[in-house]
Amino acid sequence: MKKGRPSSKPKGFRDGFYIDVRDKRTGTQVRLRNDTKAEMLQAAEHYKVAKEVTILGEHKKGEWVNADGEALAKKKKR
């Protein structure tokens, strides 16, 4: 049995392509990860029938990546 306090480090995203799916009535949110861009686009088309879908993009090596493969700048907290 494991004892002690749980880790305080938040879980990060795995490498892959993400979409955000929200239920139109309740507003509950689920983020779905796919290995390829084609799979992500297919999943987005599948869920658009009954849900609100937002394409979040690609996450690679701990950062969100734009279409050109460059890491997006992180916002600095003041």
N, C-alpha and C positions, 0 to 999 in steps of 0.2 A: 504494500500500500504506500502510495506516494504522499508525503506530508510537506508542508511548507506553503508559502503563498504563491499564487499563480503569477506568471510572467506579466509584466505591465506593458511590454512592447506590443503595439497593435499588429495584427496579422496583415501582411502585405498582399498584393495581387500577384498571381502567378503570371508568367509570360504567356501572352496570347491576345486574342481579339475579344473585346467586350461590348455587350449591349445592355441597356437598362430597360427592363420591361415593367410597366406599371399597369395595375388594374384600373380601368376607367371609373368604376364605382367607388371602390374603397381606397384607392390611392396607394395600396401596398406596392413595394418596390422589390424587384429581384434583379441581380446582375448575373448575366450568363456569360461564360467564357467559352470560346472556340479556339481550336488550334490554327485554323487558316481563315483568311479573309473571306473566301468563298463560302465556308461553313457559316461564318458570322452573318453574311448577307442573306443566306438561305433561311437561317433562324429568324432574322428580322422580318422577312417576308411572311414567314409562317405565323408569327405572333401579331403582325399588324392587323389581322382580321378582327380580333377581339380586344386587343390591348394597345396601350400607347408605348411605342418603341423609340428609344433614343440610342443612336450609335455612339459609343464612347470612344472607340478606336483601339489602337494597339498599345499594349503595355509590355515593355521589354527592359530587363535588367533594373527593375525598380523605378522606372520612369515611363511616363506616357510619351508616345512617339507620334509625330505628325506623318503625313502621307509621304514626305520626302525621306523619311528614316532618321530625321533629326529629333533629338530630345526636346520636349517643350520646356520652357523656362518655368521654374518653380517660383511661386509668389513668396516674397520675404515677409515674415511677420515683424511688425514694429512694436 
